[in-house]
Amino acid sequence: MKKIMVLILFIVVSTILKAQNTQIGGPSIGLSPMLLERNVSPGDTFKFELYVDNNNEFETFDFKAFVADVKEKEDGTYKVLKPGTTPYSIAKYVKIDPTEFSVPPKGTKIINVTVSIPRGLVGGLYGVIVVELQPPKSTEEEGALQETAFVYQMTSFLEVTLKGTRQRLEAFCDSFEVKLSKDTPYKAYVGDDALVFIAKVANTGNVHVVTHGTLMIQTPDKRTVARMPLGGGRGVIIPDSAVNLISITRRKFPPGKYIARAIIDYGGRRPAIAETTFVIKEKEVEVQETKKIELAKFLVDPQEIEFELMPRSFRSKIIKVINRGDTTVELEAKVLPLEFDVYGDLLPEGERKGSIDWVKVTPSVFKLGPGKSRNVRISVRVPKDANGGYYGDIIFRSKGVESSETGANLLIFVGKEVVKKASLIIKDVKI
């Protein structure tokens, strides 16, 4: 008897994780909930229940349940791995009961899950509980011919954040490219001439991030001609994973050179930002595509600096720039006014007005080797007529056609007494 085992993983795509029950092809069975999120302290224990439904009116089904690790793939789906293979594995802290069971026709089985988090852990822990339908036992007569046995798996994902620990939120744009849809799998849906923007975002921290991407299309003189969402679904990226955030547009741009700017909010003080250029050619809809290259990965610590000064005074502080990448990067620093658009995003450099020329960054241009860090001095020399609040944006940008940037917010308060006030005014409400 020859059997071919075909494994079908019913991985939960991020856009449907809110569903509470799933029906899969073949046997009419379901598992809920499909996602469990918890924010607990190290040393805590919590319990919950999973429900396995058999909606078949006549057959009893046998199941096996187990805990596994999970890895997020570039398309946002998940790959089930052996327990203990990832640094953020929750598998050995999870107990399930029962692990083998049967569910009668129109019946439901409860799986009791206990999660015990030891002390000393930080960040986040992730994994998946797999409920696998066992194939029926075959007789010798049935096995006389070649068989294909389908193994159905249903999954419930665990996302556990450890509160009160050092949660390192770090995300970078690994690469940013522009393609024509004719060269992508999306051709069947949008035709040949749509523009496809792909920003690959890597989570290098120790806890999952929730991304919200924005794509801006600009002319070389920094005039914004289009703005659209980048990515979709829940936007969750677990640690040690990189996911493509994609935006597709059929909009026809006039021939010429353009700058694509990806702004990825992920929960940090500043978004991850990447830029690349592309060219729309004449006569036919054609784009000079960008090359997929690895972008510089660097960060600034701290991401916010505050000064309280008097007129004619001088003070300086040190910030640290860290290269998280594998190659040497050349960085250039500048100070711009801290200005946001109506969406809450930092305005592009060309759209900001004014300057704070009495703030200096030393050095303003430097190279940083892989894994290295460098102290950079921020010096503030206050003019005699300054008073009140001044807000700057210290930007560090990698050099090159494809660039990435990050920085720190600069808050300067000048005067004897600092008064901080805020108000909310709703100017127009449309329903």
N, C-alpha and C positions, 0 to 999 in steps of 0.2 A: 504494500500500500504506500503510495506516495502522497504526501500532504504538502501543500504550499500555504504557509501562514502569511496572510496579508494583514498588516497592522494599520488600523485606521484610527488616528488620533483626532478626536473631536475637540480641537483646541478652540478656546473661546477667544474670538477676535475682540479687540478692545471696544469696538462700536456696539457690541451686544452684551457687554458684561452686566448691564443693568437688569437684564432679564432674570426672572426668578425661577424659571423652569425651562427645560429644553426637551424637545422631541427629536429623536434622531432617526435616520432612515433605517429600514429593516425593523427590528423589534421595537415596539412602541414603549420606550422606557424613558425616564427622565431623572435628572439630578438637580437638587437645589439646596442651598444657594450656590451660585457659580463663582462667587467672589466673597471673601471675608476679609474685612479691614479692621485692624485693631491698633490702638495706641496705648501701650502698656509700659510698666517699669520693669527693669531687670529684677528677677526674683518673684515676679507675679506668675500665677497660674490662672488660666481661663478655660472654659469649656463651651462647646457649642454642638449643635446637631446637624447632620446632613440627612436629607430625605431622598431615598431611591424609590421611584414610582414604577410600577409595572401596570401599564394601561391595557395590556392584552387581556382578552376575556377568557382565554382557554389555556394558555401556556404558563408554566412556572419557569422562572429564569434563575440561574445560578450566577453569583458574582464573587469577585475577589477585590478587596480594597487594600491599597498600600500608599505610602507617602514617597514622593520623589522630589528631586530638585527641578528647577526650571530655568531656562535661558531664553531671553527675548531676542528674536531675530530682527533683521533689518526691516522687514515688512510689518513689524508690530505684532506678529503672532509669536507663539511660544513653543519651545522645544523641551520635551520632558527628558530629564537626565537621571542617572543613577543617584541615589541619596548620598550626600556628602561630597559631591564633586564641585560645588561652587563655594566661594568664601562667605556667602551670605545665606547658606543653607539653614533651613529651619527643621529639616527632616528628623534629626535625632532628638528633638525636643517635643515631637508630636506622637501621641499614642491614639490609636483608633480601635474601636471595638463595636462589632465584630469585624474580622478581616475576611472571613468567608461566610456567605449566607445565601439563602434563597428567598425570592419574593414571589408569592402566589399570584394568580390572575387577579387583576384589579386591586392589588395590594400595595402597601408601602412599608419599607424597612427603614428604621432609624439607625444611623451610624453615630455613635458617641465619640466625640473628638476632645482630647485633653491636650492642652499646650502648656508646658512648664518651661519658663524662660529662666535660665540660671543668672546669677549675678556676674558682673564683669564684662558683659557684652555691650556693644555700642552700635548705633546706626539703625539698620533695618534688617529683617530676616524674611526670606521668601521661599515659597515651595508650593507644591500642589498635591492634593489628594486625588488619586486616580481610582475610579471604580470601573473595573473591567468585567465585561460580560463573558462568561465562560462558554466555550463552544459545546454543543451537545456531544455526548459520547457516540462514536460511530461503531457499527457492527462490522464484522468481516465482509458481509455481503455489500454493505455500503462503501467499504474501502476498496473494493475490487477495482474500481475506476479511479482515475486521478481526481482528487478533491481540492477545492480551494476553501479554506476555512477563514472566515472573516472574524477578526477580533475587534469588538467595539470597546472603546474607552471613553468615559466621561470624566471631566475634571472639575475640581473646585479649587480655586487659587487662594493662597494665603499671603496677605501683605501685612506684616507686623512692624510697626515703628516703635522703637524703644525711647520713650520720653525720659527726660532728665539726663540724657547722655549726649556726648558730642556728635551731633549730626552734621556731617560734612556734605553740604550741597555744592557739587561741582559738576558742571556740564559745559561741553565745548562743541563747536561745530567742527566735526572731523573733516568734512568736505562740503563743497557747494558747487553744483553744476547745473547747466542749462542744456536741455535736449529738445529736439523735435519729436512729437508724439509718434511719428512713423517709425522711430527706432526704439520704441518702448512697448510694453504689453498693453498700454492704454489706447493704442491705435484703433482697436475694435470699437471703442466707445466714443472717441472724440475725433477720429479721422487722422489724416497725415500731418496737418499743418498747425496743430496746437503746440503751445510752448509748455514744456514740463520743467519745473524747477524742483531740484532735489537737494535738501539740506540734511546731511547725515549728522545726527546729534548723539554724542557719546556721554554717558553718565559715568564719571570717574570718581564719584563720591561713595559714601557708604549707606545711603538711603535713597529710595526711589524719588524721582522728580516728576512733577506734572507740568508738561510743556504746553505753551500757547504761542504759536508762531505767527508772525506777520511778515509778509513779503511786500517790499516796496520796489517799484521800478522807477529809476531816475535817469535823466539825461546827464551828459558829462558835466554840465554846469550845475548839477545837484537839484534840478527842478523835478519834483515828484509828478509822474504822469499816471501812475496806477498804484493801487494798494489793495491787497487781498489776504485772506487767511492762508497760513502755511501749516499743513498737517490737519489732523482731525481726530475724532474719537475721544477717548479719555486723555490721550496724550501722555500716558504713564510710561516712563522708562526706568527699569529696575537697574541696580548697580551692575557694573561690568558689562553693560550692553550698549549697543549703538543702533539707533532706529532712524529710518528715513522719514523726514517730514516733507510732504509733497504738495505742490500746488500746480494746477493745470489751468491754462487760460486759452480761449480761442480768440481773444482780442487781437486785432490787427494793428500792429505798431508801424508807423512810417519808417522807411529805411533809415538806418543810422546806427550809431553806437549807444548802448545803454548800460546802466549799472544796476545790477540786481542786489538788493540788500535784504538779508535775512535777519530778523530780530526774534530771538527765542527767549521768552520769559519762562523760567523754570523754578521760581521760588527764591532765587538769590536776590541780593540788593540790586544787582544790575543784570540785564539780559546778556545772553551770548549773541554776538553780532558777527556776521560774515558778509563779505562783499565779493562779487565777481562781475566781470564785464561780458557782454555778448553783443553781437552785431546782427541786425536785420538787413539782408541784402536786397537789392533792387530786382525788378522784373518778375521774380517769383517769390513765393513765401519760402524763405530759406534762412536759417540761422547759423551763424558761425558758433558752433557749440564750444562750451568751455571744457577744459580737461579736468578729470577727477583727480585732484591732488590733495595731499594731506595738508590741512591748514595748521598754522601755529596754535599751540595750546599753552596759554599762560594766564596767570591770575594775579590780582593785586590784593594785598592784605595790609591794613583793613580797607574795606570798601567805602568807608565814610570817615572824613576827617573834619574836626570842628575846632575853630579858633574863637576865642573871646579876647578882643584887643582894644586898645585905645588909639586915637589918631596919632600919627608919627611913630608908632611903635613897630617893633620887628620881632618876628618869631618864626621858628621853623620846626617841622616835624618830619619823621622818617616813615616811609611806607616801604613795603617789601614787594618786589616783583618776582614771581616764581615761574619758571619754565617747566610745564608738565609734559612737554613733548619729547620726542626722541631725536630732534635735530636742533641745531643752533638757530636762533631767531634774531633778527635785527628789528629793534623796536624804536619808535619815535613817539615822544610825548608832547602834548600841548594842553593848554588850559582854555576852555570855552565857557561861555555862560551856560548855566544849567537850565535848560528850557525843555518843556514837554508839549506835545500836541494835544488835541482834544481827546485822543484815545488813551492818554497817559504814557505814551512812548516818547523816548528822547528824540528831539528833532534832529534831522540830519545836519551835519556841520554847516552846509551852505545856507540853511534857513535860520540859523541863530544870529542874533544881532548883538552888537557891542562886544566888549572884551574886558578882561580883568588883567591889565598889563602889569600890575604890581604884585602878581603871584608868579614865581619862577619855579621851574622843575629842573633839578640838577642830578645827573646828566639828562639832557633831553633826547639824546640819541645814543644807543648802546646796543651791544650784542650780548646774548645770554645763551650759554651752552645748555645742552639737555640735562634736565634734573637740577640745574643750578638756580640760585636766587641772588638778587642784588638789592641793596638798600638804595632808595632814591629819596632825595631831600626835597621837601615842599617848603619854600620860603615865602613869607608874606611880609611885605613892607607897606604899612598902611599910610596913605596920603593924609595930609593935615586936615583936609575938608571932608574926609569920609565919615559917614554916620549911618547906623542901622545895619541891615542885613545884606550880605552879598553871597551869591550862590554860584559856585563854579563846578565844572565837569572836567576832571583830570583824565584825559584820554591817552591810552597807550595803544598804538596800532602797529601791527606787523607790516613790513614793507613788502611790496610785490603786487602784481595784478590781482591775484586772489589774496585777500587780507582778512584778518580777524582783529577784533578790538575788545578791550575791556577798560576798566578804569575805576575811579573813586569819586564819590560826591564830596564837594568841598563846601563847608558851611562856615561863613565868617560873620561874626557879630561885632560891630564897632560901637563903642560908647560906654558910659558908666553903668547904665542899667539895661539889661537885656529883657525885653518884653516879647513873649511868644504868644500870638493869638491866631485863631483860625475860625472860619465861618463857612457855612454851606448855603449857597444861594441857588435855588432852582429857577432858572430863567424861563424855561418853556417845557411843557409836558405834553407829549402827543400820545394818544391812546388809539 
